[in-house]
Amino acid sequence: TVFRYVDWIITVPLQMIEFYIILAACTTIAMGVFWRLFIGSVIMLVGGYLGEAGFINATLGFVIGMAGWIYILYEIFAGEAGKVSASDAPEAVQSGFATMRWIVTIGWAIYPIGYFVGYMAGGADANSLNMIYNIADVLNKIGFCLAIWAAADSTAKA
């Protein structure tokens, strides 16, 4: 659990920062977007870690983690980040941003499902849960990078 969260506390905020960077590269966007995405990711991870590691009740950790994730989803769909992407960004950036936010919505859904099954429903042992999380990490992180690469490549060719 500890090593997984050490990885996530580095990589997940970086992924959220990429939402900000991809927009800032092509339009003016408030620094508040950066901080909202960063804080949402930290809340999500700290809640999950505290619940998984047994520092707080697993259900409370789940609720805190879900609150952070929902906050991120709000920002990238209906918040300032989503609005700027829809209105001001070039088509390639809009496409990359849309792909990234669907990864955060669908791909990241694996994590709370795994958390629920493993820590609240008692349906997965530690090895199975780690395998699920590792597969999700590979798919989500590579997908995120490919979305950014495709947007950058399309923008460079335009």
N, C-alpha and C positions, 0 to 999 in steps of 0.2 A: 504493500500500500504506500509506504513512504517513498520508495523510488519512483513509482508511477506518478505520484503527486509532485515530486521534484521536477520530473519531466514536464508535467502539465503546467506547473506554475511558471515555467519558462516559455513553453511553446504556445499555450492558449492565449495569454495576453499578446504575444507577438502576432498571432493570427488576427486578433481583434484590432491591433494597431494597423495591420495591412488594410483593413477596411478604410481607415482614416487616410493612410498614405495613398491608396489608389485614387481616392477622391481629391486629396490635396494636390496630386500631381497634375490635375487638369482643371481645377476650379478652386475658388475660395471657400473654405469650410472652417467653421469655428473650432477652436481648440477644445471646447467643451465636448465635442463629439468624441475626440480622442479619450478624454477622461471618463466619459460615461461608459464607453466600451471597455476600457481598462478596468474600471471599478466593478462593472458587471461581471467580468471574467474572474476577478479576484474573489468577489462574494460567492460566485458559483463554486469555485474550487475550494475555498476555505470551508464553506458549509459541508461540501461533500467529504473533504478530508476529515474534518472533526467528527462527522458521523461514522465514516468507515473505520477510523482509528479507535473509536470508542470513547472519545473525549466528551462527546455529547450523545444524546439519544439518536439512533439511526434515522428515525422519522423526522426529527427536528433538523438534522443535517441535510436530509433529502429536501425538506421544504425550503431551507435557506439556499441550497444549491439550485433548486428549481426557480426560486425568485430571481437569482442572478441570471440564469439562462433566459427567463421570460423578459427580463429587463433588456438583455442583449437583443432578443428577437424584436422587441418593440422598437428599439433604436434603429435596427437595420431595415425594418419594414415600414413603420409608421413615423418614426422619429426623424430628426434632422438628417441623419445619414441617408436614410431611405428617400427622403424628399429631394436632397441634393443630387443623389444618383439619378433619380427619375427625371429631374428637370435640367440640370446643368452639365452633366457628364457626356462625353462623346459616346457613340453607340457601342464601341468595343468595351469601354469601361463599364457601361450599363450592363452589358452582357456578362462580363466577368464578375461584377458586383452581384448580379442576380444569381449566378452559379454559386458564388461563395455563400450567399445567404441561404440558399437551399441546402448546401452542405451543412451549415450551422443548424438548420431546422431538422432535416431528415437524418443526416449522418450523425449528428450529435445526439439524436434521440436514443441511440444505442446505449449511451452512458447511463442515463437515468433508468432505463429499462434494466440494464445489468445491475445497477445499484439496488433497485427495488427487489429484483429476483434474488440477488446474493445476500443482501443485508436485512431486508424487511420480510420477504416471503420464505427465506431459507431454502431456496431451490437450486443454488449453485455453490459448488465448493470453490476454494480460492484459486485452484489451477484453472478450472473452467472459466471463472470470471476473468482471470488475467488473460486467457486466450481470447475471450470476447473483446476485452478492452484493447488488446494488442492489434487484433484484426481491424477494429474500428479506427485505431490510431493510424495504421498504415493507409487505409482507404481515405480517411478524412484529411490527413496531412498532405498526402500526395494529391488528392483532388483539389485541395486549396491552392497548392503550388501550381498545378496545371491550369487552374482558372486564372490565376494572376499572370502566368506566362502567356496564355492565349490572349488575354487582354492587352498585355504589353506588346506582343508580336503583332497583333492586328493594328494597334495604334501606331507602331513604328512603320508599318507598310502603308498606312493611310496618308 
